């Protein structure tokens, strides 16, 4: 059964969006990366959708896919509310600026494609440095202090939220490497907070895409985004359960090659 999605102007089998998102989320969830990172290349290269509405649709994915794991962190008492609140408050103004920049300066496919190349290239480089810098078995791992300065965190959150809203991943996703490398926070304390902040800033970013003055259509394709989110939710749960079956180094190496390859493809046109 094929369905036409009015906003994205694509006709697809009903099973394709959730299946694609489930496969993406299955692998990315094993190493703590949002499936939204690879969902945008899927929209661009497979569906041929690259306008501002594609970014907004990506944010709908977050609304459906994130609440499950976020609730799990809350239920297990592993949600650092103070960090989540600072990231969210710092990121809210950035969502409006990001939506405005996306609709006014990055609405064309060619310019947005270069932006996507930079984002994927950054993520691929981060995974590569993580792979090369992993401690050898038996080496002691220093545990960093679990505290941070509020103002610098809010400033970083603002800048990250601008980028996240343009791409369509929310404001919290890029905060994990910053929290770990810049603020020296333990990743087990950061994950729940950044995930929750991603959910909250995605909500605000969607409001921004609806209300920011725009010369081009910027509203999300809700049916498509919900189907993506349903697949991402299921794929994330299955991926979390299968996490121990696949080597983390192998997964990171595969995703690094994929991300850097996509970055080169989009960057070179």
LINBEL-V210645 format. One record per backbone hydrogen bond with DSSP energy under -0.5 kcal/mol. CO is the residue of the C=O (numbers start at 1). NH is the residue of the N-H. If there is no record, write none. Layout:
BEGIN
co->CO nh->NH
co->CO nh->NH
END
This chain:
BEGIN
co->1 nh->14
co->3 nh->5
co->3 nh->12
co->4 nh->6
co->5 nh->9
co->5 nh->10
co->10 nh->5
co->10 nh->12
co->12 nh->3
co->13 nh->16
co->13 nh->17
co->14 nh->18
co->15 nh->19
co->16 nh->20
co->17 nh->21
co->18 nh->22
co->19 nh->23
co->20 nh->24
co->21 nh->25
co->22 nh->26
co->23 nh->27
co->24 nh->28
co->25 nh->29
co->27 nh->30
co->28 nh->31
co->28 nh->33
co->29 nh->32
co->34 nh->37
co->35 nh->38
co->35 nh->39
co->36 nh->40
co->37 nh->41
co->38 nh->42
co->39 nh->43
co->40 nh->44
co->41 nh->45
co->42 nh->46
co->42 nh->47
co->43 nh->48
co->43 nh->49
co->48 nh->50
co->51 nh->54
co->51 nh->55
co->52 nh->56
co->53 nh->57
co->53 nh->221
co->54 nh->58
co->55 nh->59
co->56 nh->60
co->57 nh->61
co->58 nh->62
co->59 nh->63
co->60 nh->64
co->61 nh->65
co->62 nh->66
co->65 nh->69
co->66 nh->70
co->67 nh->71
co->68 nh->72
co->69 nh->73
co->70 nh->74
co->71 nh->75
co->72 nh->76
co->73 nh->78
co->74 nh->77
co->78 nh->80
co->79 nh->81
co->80 nh->84
co->81 nh->85
co->82 nh->86
co->83 nh->87
co->84 nh->88
co->85 nh->89
co->86 nh->90
co->87 nh->91
co->88 nh->92
co->89 nh->93
co->90 nh->94
co->91 nh->95
co->92 nh->95
co->92 nh->96
co->93 nh->97
co->94 nh->98
co->95 nh->99
co->96 nh->100
co->97 nh->101
co->98 nh->102
co->99 nh->103
co->100 nh->104
co->101 nh->105
co->101 nh->106
co->108 nh->112
co->109 nh->113
co->110 nh->114
co->111 nh->115
co->112 nh->116
co->113 nh->117
co->114 nh->118
co->115 nh->119
co->116 nh->120
co->117 nh->121
co->118 nh->122
co->119 nh->123
co->120 nh->124
co->121 nh->125
co->122 nh->126
co->123 nh->127
co->124 nh->128
co->125 nh->129
co->126 nh->130
co->127 nh->131
co->128 nh->132
co->129 nh->133
co->130 nh->134
co->131 nh->134
co->136 nh->139
co->140 nh->142
co->142 nh->144
co->145 nh->147
co->149 nh->153
co->150 nh->154
co->151 nh->155
co->152 nh->156
co->153 nh->157
co->154 nh->158
co->155 nh->159
co->156 nh->160
co->157 nh->161
co->158 nh->162
co->159 nh->163
co->160 nh->164
co->161 nh->165
co->162 nh->166
co->163 nh->167
co->164 nh->168
co->164 nh->169
co->164 nh->170
co->172 nh->175
co->172 nh->176
co->173 nh->176
co->174 nh->178
co->175 nh->179
co->176 nh->180
co->177 nh->181
co->178 nh->182
co->178 nh->183
co->179 nh->185
co->186 nh->189
co->186 nh->190
co->187 nh->191
co->190 nh->194
co->191 nh->195
co->192 nh->196
co->193 nh->197
co->194 nh->198
co->195 nh->199
co->196 nh->200
co->197 nh->201
co->198 nh->202
co->199 nh->203
co->200 nh->204
co->201 nh->205
co->202 nh->206
co->203 nh->207
co->204 nh->208
co->205 nh->209
co->206 nh->210
co->207 nh->211
co->208 nh->212
co->217 nh->53
co->220 nh->222
co->221 nh->225
co->222 nh->226
co->223 nh->227
co->224 nh->228
co->225 nh->229
co->226 nh->230
co->227 nh->231
co->228 nh->232
co->229 nh->233
co->230 nh->234
co->231 nh->235
co->232 nh->236
co->233 nh->237
co->234 nh->238
co->235 nh->239
co->236 nh->240
co->237 nh->241
co->238 nh->242
co->240 nh->243
co->242 nh->245
co->242 nh->246
co->243 nh->246
co->247 nh->251
co->248 nh->252
co->249 nh->253
co->250 nh->254
co->251 nh->255
co->252 nh->256
co->253 nh->257
co->254 nh->258
co->255 nh->259
co->256 nh->260
co->257 nh->261
co->258 nh->262
co->259 nh->263
co->260 nh->264
co->261 nh->265
co->262 nh->266
co->263 nh->267
co->264 nh->268
co->265 nh->269
END
